[in-house]
Amino acid sequence: LDVLSVVDKQPDNFSLNDIYKHEHYFEALHPNNNNIQAKIRQQLQIIRDMRMIEFVNRGEYHKTGLLNG
């Protein structure tokens, strides 16, 4: 849910780097996780599988109506 909350605050089109900018936020929430960027990518895949975002191109995403609505 942490990644989803950051995605929700992004514009309709956003990049992986836009989410990485919040890495310190995730580190503060999960201080024992030493693989924050890998976890972000994993969570984006899960959000994609839920059809809330689409992969547009490498490192580029688009929110679907499920997240915008």
Secondary structure per residue as TSV (DSSP state, phi and psi in degrees):
chain	resnum	aa	ss	phi	psi
A	1	L	-	360.0	-24.1
A	2	D	H	-64.7	-45.8
A	3	V	H	-67.8	-41.1
A	4	L	H	-59.7	-39.8
A	5	S	H	-65.4	-35.3
A	6	V	H	-71.5	-41.9
A	7	V	H	-59.8	-41.5
A	8	D	H	-59.0	-29.8
A	9	K	T	-86.3	-4.6
A	10	Q	S	-83.1	159.6
A	11	P	-	-65.8	173.4
A	12	D	S	-56.1	-37.4
A	13	N	E	-111.0	126.9
A	14	F	E	-146.5	167.9
A	15	S	E	-118.1	166.3
A	16	L	H	-59.8	-39.7
A	17	N	H	-61.8	-32.8
A	18	D	H	-61.2	-38.1
A	19	I	H	-76.0	-39.1
A	20	Y	H	-59.4	-26.5
A	21	K	T	-60.9	-18.0
A	22	H	T	-99.1	14.5
A	23	E	H	-56.4	-39.8
A	24	H	H	-63.8	-35.4
A	25	Y	H	-61.4	-47.3
A	26	F	H	-66.0	-38.0
A	27	E	H	-62.7	-38.2
A	28	A	H	-66.8	-36.7
A	29	L	H	-74.1	-31.0
A	30	H	-	-133.2	70.3
A	31	P	T	-63.6	-20.1
A	32	N	T	-90.0	-3.4
A	33	N	-	-89.3	115.2
A	34	N	S	-95.7	7.8
A	35	N	-	-130.4	54.2
A	36	I	H	-59.9	-47.1
A	37	Q	H	-63.6	-38.8
A	38	A	H	-64.5	-40.0
A	39	K	H	-66.4	-38.6
A	40	I	H	-59.5	-48.1
A	41	R	H	-61.3	-41.0
A	42	Q	H	-61.6	-45.0
A	43	Q	H	-67.4	-35.2
A	44	L	H	-64.1	-36.2
A	45	Q	H	-64.6	-40.4
A	46	I	H	-65.0	-43.6
A	47	I	H	-63.7	-37.5
A	48	R	H	-63.3	-45.2
A	49	D	H	-62.5	-26.6
A	50	M	T	-82.4	-0.6
A	51	R	T	64.8	29.3
A	52	M	S	-91.7	-22.8
A	53	I	E	-137.1	161.2
A	54	E	E	-122.8	145.1
A	55	F	E	-80.6	122.7
A	56	V	E	-93.4	-44.8
A	57	N	E	-158.8	175.7
A	58	R	T	-56.5	115.8
A	59	G	T	76.6	10.5
A	60	E	E	-123.9	138.7
A	61	Y	E	-134.1	159.5
A	62	H	E	-136.1	132.2
A	63	K	E	-74.2	138.0
A	64	T	-	-89.1	176.1
A	65	G	H	-62.1	-24.6
A	66	L	H	-63.1	-34.2
A	67	L	H	-91.5	-30.9
A	68	N	H	-79.3	-27.3
A	69	G	-	-74.6	360.0
